[in-house]
Amino acid sequence: MMNVQFFGGMFFIVISAYLLAVKFKHRRMIESSQSWPSVFGRILSSEAKQPVSTSPSWHFWAEYEYKINGQRYTNNLVTFYTVSQKEEALALAEEFPTGELVKIYYKPNQPGESVLKLGDGGRSRNAEVILATIGMTVGIAVCLAAYFESLHS
């Protein structure tokens, strides 16, 4: 008989598996983007800001447009990583000011998918893998405990 403890463990396993799948998909995108072609486009608007004045975190946002084979595209993906430091957000705002003509990298078979900066910003993103592994281990342990408890009751 399945109990709440078992379903709680399964919840941990499913969420952890989802986190791992997202992480590996993201990693593949970063790696494959290294061979994406580029085209010049224009920054329509950009802004570095601190969303909440009491927060230490900063963000950079930009919208840009570009043309491929006469088709116009717009996007707002600047990097494949999260920008949260003030210095980095301000540096990106300086690098990608409104109106600037810039190089835009796009996915060859889906030109609507694009990015301004390739790579992961020199970051090693293992925290998600570690968290997901811990979650999966906890989930498996809880499910096994629930299973063995049901054998003895």
BELJO-V866240 format. One record per helix or strand of 2 or more residues. SS is the DSSP state (H for helix, E for strand). FROM is the first residue (numbers start at 1). LEN is the number of residues. If there is no record, write none. Layout:
# BELJO-V866240
ss;from;len
SS;FROM;LEN
SS;FROM;LEN
This chain:
# BELJO-V866240
ss;from;len
H;4;30
E;37;13
E;59;10
E;71;5
H;86;10
E;101;7
E;110;6
H;127;25
